[in-house]
Structure formats: structure tokens, C-alpha cells
Amino acid sequence: MKCLRYTADGPLLVPGPVRIELPDGTVAESDRVTVALCLCRRSRIFPFCDTSHRRKRKPRTERRQDGTEKA
């Protein structure tokens, strides 16, 4: 039995090698021992993960009722 590992903020780790058929009919292949599949859809090499999910986002600034920003 194959074990797939889902990580909360990252890719789906799949034992390789794999052959992936995408909805548009294209085929992606990897012969790596473990393959990271992109779940965030930000990857430039989709369906494979390129760690784009690690990009930091600007922290949200909160506003008080009087309109001034909280730190």
C-alpha cells in the first residue's frame, strides 16, 4: 500500500516515481523517490511544488475604532 503525506501548509508528498495526467490531457512525470505535488496552485512548475507556498505575506494591520492602526 502507498502512503500519501498531506502537510497543512505545503505540498502533498507522494512516493515516486509518478505519472500524472492533468485535466487538459497533458502528462507530467517524475522519477524521484518522493514527489511533492503542489496544492496551492502557485507553483511555476505545476503540478509539482516549487515551494511558492513559502512566500511570506504582508502582516495585516488592524485598525482601532478611531481609525488609527494597531501595531
Residue pairs with C-beta under 8 A, 6 or more apart in sequence:
2 14
2 15
3 15
4 12
4 13
4 14
4 15
5 12
5 13
5 14
6 12
6 13
7 13
9 53
10 36
10 39
10 49
10 53
11 36
11 37
11 38
11 39
11 49
11 53
12 36
12 37
12 39
13 34
13 35
13 36
13 37
14 34
14 35
14 36
14 37
15 33
15 34
15 35
16 30
16 31
16 32
16 33
16 34
16 35
17 29
17 30
17 31
17 32
17 35
18 29
18 30
18 35
19 27
19 28
19 29
20 27
20 28
20 29
20 37
20 47
21 27
22 28
22 47
28 47
28 48
30 48
35 48
36 48
36 49
37 47
37 48
37 49
38 45
38 46
38 47
38 48
38 49
38 50
38 52
38 53
39 53
40 52
40 53
42 52
42 53
42 55
43 49
43 50
43 52
44 50
44 52
61 69
61 70
62 69
62 70
63 69
63 70
64 70
